[in-house]
Amino acid sequence: MAIALSLLVLTSIALIMGAYVLFRRGMRRQAWLMIALALVMAGNVVIWTAPTESGRTLAGSAQAQ
């Protein structure tokens, strides 16, 4: 699970950097789509790593099973 979350974070960063390059080249629609995808991926990481009411994370619960 840790590898998957790490790859999601790294991919989100790469998408943001790629979107910046596309903005500079004038491809605005593709850049906005890349930013939207990066935000969705970052949101998934937040959901999986945010603690629940009991103090456990979803990622920790998935590994325990």
URUR-V920802 format. One record per pair of residues at least 12 apart in sequence whose C-alpha atoms are under 10 Angstrom apart, sorted by the first residue. I is the first residue (numbers start at 1). J is the second residue. D is the distance in whole Angstrom. If there is no record, write none. Layout:
i->(I	I)
j->(J	J)
d->(D	D)
//
This chain:
i->(1	1	1	1	1	2	2	2	4	5	5	5	5	5	5	5	5	6	8	8	8	8	8	9	9	9	9	9	10	10	11	11	11	11	12	12	12	12	12	12	12	12	12	13	13	13	13	14	14	15	15	15	15	15	15	15	15	16	16	16	16	16	16	16	16	17	17	17	18	18	18	18	19	19	19	19	19	19	19	20	20	20	22	45	47	48	48	48)
j->(48	59	60	62	63	59	60	63	45	41	42	44	45	46	48	49	59	45	38	41	42	44	45	38	41	42	44	45	38	42	37	38	41	42	34	35	36	37	38	39	40	41	42	35	38	39	42	34	38	31	33	34	35	36	37	38	39	31	32	34	35	36	37	38	39	31	34	35	30	31	34	35	31	32	33	34	35	36	38	32	34	35	34	59	59	60	61	62)
d->(10	7	9	8	7	8	10	10	9	9	9	9	6	10	8	9	9	9	9	6	7	9	7	9	8	7	10	7	10	10	10	8	8	9	9	8	10	8	5	7	9	6	7	10	7	10	9	10	9	9	10	6	7	9	8	6	10	8	10	7	6	9	9	7	9	10	9	9	10	8	8	9	4	7	8	6	6	10	10	10	10	9	9	9	9	9	10	10)
//
